[in-house]
């Protein structure tokens, strides 16, 4: 991933509502969620505010939308998220894998539903 694209991705994630949206969509998986369901899950998002944040995330390449009937469904672009992690970690250990072992371990167990994480 090129630096400018990484900067756009990290900038989009640096806002609380957008970060909450991405985390919500990661949980939803590839099926994604309807815009209305995202708004309900966030609780305090007006339609215009939600639209603003979804558009920002979409322009950064972190989410995509598709129409299903009368609904707009949003989902995370998982390769882009992986690219951001790779961008951060590509030069991490300089030949010392023990340095990045905690990151690899955290990613390895990220899909284990038996583990609880702080929100």
C-alpha positions in Angstrom: 0.0 0.0 0.0 1.3 3.4 -0.9 1.8 6.0 1.8 -0.9 8.4 0.6 -3.5 5.7 0.6 -2.5 4.6 4.1 -2.7 8.2 5.3 -6.3 8.5 3.9 -7.3 5.2 5.6 -5.8 6.2 9.0 -7.3 9.7 8.7 -10.7 8.2 8.1 -10.3 5.9 11.1 -9.2 8.7 13.4 -12.7 9.9 14.0 -14.8 8.2 16.7 -18.0 7.6 14.7 -16.1 6.3 11.7 -14.1 4.0 13.8 -17.2 2.6 15.5 -18.8 2.1 12.0 -15.8 0.1 10.8 -15.7 -2.0 13.9 -19.4 -2.7 13.5 -19.0 -3.6 9.9 -16.1 -5.9 10.7 -18.4 -7.8 13.1 -21.1 -7.9 10.4 -18.7 -9.6 8.0 -18.9 -9.7 4.2 -22.7 -9.6 4.3 -22.5 -6.1 5.7 -25.3 -4.0 7.2 -28.0 -1.8 5.9 -27.5 1.9 6.5 -30.5 2.1 8.8 -29.2 -0.8 10.9 -25.9 1.0 11.2 -27.6 4.1 12.4 -29.7 2.2 14.9 -26.6 0.4 16.3 -24.8 3.7 16.7 -27.8 5.2 18.5 -26.9 8.8 18.2 -26.4 9.2 14.5 -28.7 11.4 12.4 -29.2 10.3 8.8 -27.1 13.2 7.4 -24.3 12.6 9.9 -24.3 8.9 9.2 -24.3 9.6 5.5 -21.3 12.0 5.9 -19.3 9.4 7.8 -20.2 6.5 5.4 -19.2 8.6 2.4 -15.9 9.5 4.1 -15.1 5.8 4.8 -16.1 4.8 1.3 -13.8 7.5 -0.3 -10.9 6.2 1.8 -11.6 2.7 0.4 -12.4 1.2 3.8 -16.0 0.3 3.0 -18.1 -0.3 0.0 -21.9 0.0 -0.7 -24.3 -2.0 -2.7 -28.0 -1.7 -3.4 -30.3 -4.5 -2.4 -33.8 -3.6 -3.3 -34.5 -0.3 -1.5 -31.7 -0.8 1.0 -28.1 0.4 0.8 -25.8 -2.3 2.3 -22.3 -1.3 3.5 -19.5 -3.7 4.1 -15.8 -3.5 5.0 -13.2 -3.9 2.3 -11.1 -6.4 4.2 -8.1 -6.3 1.8 -7.8 -2.6 2.5 -7.8 -3.1 6.3 -5.2 -5.8 5.9 -3.2 -3.4 3.8 -3.2 -0.9 6.6 -1.9 -3.4 9.0 0.7 -4.6 6.6 1.7 -1.0 5.9 2.4 -0.5 9.7 4.1 -3.9 10.2 6.1 -4.4 6.9 9.4 -3.2 8.4 8.6 -4.1 12.0 11.2 -6.5 13.2 14.2 -6.1 11.0 15.0 -9.8 11.2 13.8 -10.2 14.8 10.4 -11.9 14.6 10.1 -11.9 18.4 9.4 -8.1 18.2 6.3 -8.5 16.1 5.1 -11.8 17.7 2.6 -10.1 19.9 0.9 -8.5 16.9 0.9 -11.8 15.0 -0.6 -13.5 18.0 -3.3 -10.8 18.4 -4.3 -11.2 14.7 -4.2 -14.9 14.9 -6.8 -15.0 17.7 -8.9 -12.2 16.4 -11.5 -14.6 14.9 -11.8 -16.7 18.1 -15.3 -15.9 19.4 -14.5 -17.3 22.8 -12.1 -14.5 23.5 -13.4 -11.2 24.8 -11.9 -7.9 23.9 -12.2 -4.4 25.2 -14.4 -2.2 23.1 
